[in-house]
Amino acid sequence: MTLAPSPRLPRTVQKVVNRLPRYPASRAFTTLLNFTLRRKFPADVLEALEDHCFVIEAEDAGVQLMFTVRRKRFVPTNTLTEPTLHFRASTWDYITLAAREADPDTLFFNRRLSIEGDTETALLVKNTMDTIDIPRTRALLKMMLRAHSP
């Protein structure tokens, strides 16, 4: 199944976001992860992810969110030598994934989601995320998607 191209952020937004420092965005993102997802991750999964580093890159925004897992919490980091996993996609595609409007496998095979790094860890993260449901967050994201559909 081939997907239509995803909408991109306007250039003016890209220019502003490109100038922002990485650490505050990573701090905000990990705060959000700890607030919404951490308690839903099984303890054994958080233990398996301990000390692993991750990069989530929104290509169209020029943003890289960098974090690690320490003491069963998501912690922002400024520098990563070699991340365990590096995800790349557009902002739109990440939102559709979080809203469960898109399937990660479909995005991956259509080259809209790039995943580099340890395959076993990638499968652990994917399978865990497939089991987690956050209905209020998902509903809010779906409303956003409908309001901004191309």
C-alpha positions in Angstrom: 0.0 0.0 0.0 1.6 3.3 -1.1 0.7 6.3 0.9 0.2 9.9 -0.3 3.0 12.3 0.8 2.6 13.6 4.3 2.0 17.4 4.8 5.1 19.3 5.8 5.5 22.1 8.2 5.4 25.6 6.7 8.9 27.1 6.0 8.4 29.9 8.5 7.7 27.3 11.3 10.8 25.3 10.1 13.0 28.3 10.3 11.9 29.2 13.8 12.1 25.6 15.1 15.6 25.0 13.5 17.0 27.8 15.7 15.7 26.3 19.0 18.3 24.5 21.1 17.8 20.7 21.3 17.9 20.2 25.1 14.7 22.1 26.0 12.7 20.3 23.4 14.1 16.9 24.7 13.3 18.0 28.2 9.7 18.8 27.3 9.3 15.6 25.4 10.7 13.4 28.2 8.4 15.2 30.7 5.5 14.3 28.4 6.7 10.7 28.1 7.1 10.3 31.8 3.6 11.9 32.4 1.7 9.9 29.8 3.6 6.7 29.0 6.0 5.7 31.7 3.5 4.1 34.0 2.0 2.2 31.1 5.4 0.6 30.2 5.9 -2.8 31.9 8.7 -2.7 34.4 10.6 -5.4 32.6 10.6 -3.3 29.4 11.9 -0.2 31.2 14.6 -2.4 32.7 15.5 -3.7 29.2 15.7 -0.1 27.9 17.9 1.0 30.9 20.9 3.1 29.7 19.8 2.9 26.0 19.9 6.2 24.1 17.3 7.2 21.6 16.9 9.9 18.9 13.5 10.9 17.5 14.0 13.2 14.5 11.3 15.2 12.9 12.9 15.8 9.6 10.6 18.6 8.4 11.0 20.5 11.6 14.7 19.9 11.9 14.2 18.7 15.5 16.1 15.9 17.2 14.7 14.8 20.6 17.5 12.9 22.4 16.9 10.9 25.6 17.9 7.9 27.5 16.2 5.6 30.1 17.6 5.8 33.6 16.0 4.3 36.7 12.9 3.5 34.8 12.4 7.2 33.7 12.9 8.9 30.4 15.7 11.4 30.8 16.8 14.1 28.2 20.4 14.2 27.1 22.4 16.8 25.2 24.8 14.4 23.5 24.7 10.9 22.3 27.7 9.0 21.0 25.8 6.2 19.2 22.1 5.9 19.9 20.5 2.5 20.3 17.7 3.6 18.0 17.3 6.6 15.7 13.8 7.3 14.3 13.2 9.7 11.4 9.9 10.8 10.0 7.9 13.9 9.4 6.0 15.6 12.2 2.7 14.7 10.6 3.7 11.0 10.4 4.6 11.0 14.1 1.3 12.5 15.0 -0.6 9.9 12.9 1.4 7.2 14.6 0.5 8.5 18.1 -3.1 8.9 17.1 -3.1 5.4 15.7 -4.2 6.7 12.3 -1.1 5.1 10.7 0.6 1.8 11.1 4.4 1.9 11.8 5.0 -1.0 9.5 3.2 0.7 6.6 5.2 3.9 7.2 8.4 2.0 7.4 7.9 0.0 4.2 6.8 3.2 2.4 10.0 4.8 3.5 8.3 7.5 5.6 9.6 6.1 8.9 13.3 5.3 9.1 14.6 3.3 12.0 18.3 2.8 12.5 19.9 0.8 15.2 19.4 -2.4 17.2 16.6 -4.5 15.7 15.8 -6.3 18.9 15.3 -3.1 20.8 13.2 -1.6 18.0 10.9 -4.6 18.1 10.6 -4.4 21.9 9.7 -0.7 21.6 7.2 -1.2 18.7 5.5 -4.2 20.4 5.2 -2.3 23.7 3.8 0.8 22.0 1.3 -1.5 20.2 -0.1 -2.6 23.6 -0.3 0.9 25.2 -3.6 2.8 24.8 -4.0 6.5 25.8 -7.5 7.2 24.7 -7.7 10.9 25.7 -4.4 11.8 24.1 -5.3 9.8 21.0 -8.6 11.5 20.7 -7.0 15.0 21.0 -4.5 14.1 18.3 -7.2 12.8 16.0 -9.1 16.1 16.4 -5.8 17.9 15.4 -5.4 15.7 12.4 -8.9 16.3 11.2 -8.6 20.1 11.7 -5.3 20.2 9.6 -6.0 17.4 7.0 -4.5 18.2 3.6 
